[in-house]
C-alpha cells in the first residue's frame, strides 16, 4: 500500500511518498517485532523536493501493525 501527496515541510515543497510493505516475518504483518528477526512490516518514506535547495530524504522503519 502506498500514498503520495504534495507537502510543505520546513519551507521545502515537494512530494512525500509513504509505503507500507510486508517485512517477510513468518508470523505475518501483525506479529510482535523481535530483535534479530525479520520485521512484521516496513514503513518506507521518501521526500522528493521540487527545487534543488532542499535535500531528498528517505527512511525505512520497522513497524508493527494492529487490527482495530
N, C-alpha and C positions, 0 to 999 in steps of 0.2 A: 504494500500500500504506500502511496506517496502523495504529497501535496506541494504545490508551487504557489507562490504569492509574491507580488511586488511589495517591498517593505522599505522603511527608512530606519536605520539603526545607527545611532551616534553620528548623525549628519551624513551618513552614507546611504545612498539609494541603490537598489538592485533587486535581484530575485533571490528569495530564500526557498530552498527545497528541503523538505523533510521526507525521509523514507524509513519505513519500518520493515525489517527483514527477519526471517527465521534464522536463529543462531545455530541451528543444527544440534541442539541439545536433544538427547534421546527421550527426555521427558516431555518435550514439546514446548510451545511458546509460553505456557502458563507454569512451567517448572520453577522451583526455587533456584536462584543462582548459587553456584558452588564454586569457590576459588579453584582454578585448575581445570574445570570442566568447560565445555562449550557453553556460551551464554544462551538463555532461553530465546532472547530476541535482541536485535540491534537497532538502535536509532541512529540514522545517518543524517547529518545536517550539512548543507552546502550553501554558502552565500556568494553570489556572483555579482560584484558591484557593476554599476552602469558606467563608471568612469575609472580611469587609471589612478586616481588619487587615493582610493581606498583598496585595502588588500582583499584578496579572495580568502575565504575561510572555510575549512571543512573539518568535521569531527565525527567520530563514531563513539557511541555509548552503549555498553551492555545494559539492558533494561529487563525488567520483569513486568509482564502484563497481567492484569487481573480481570476477572469476569465481574460484571455488575449486574 
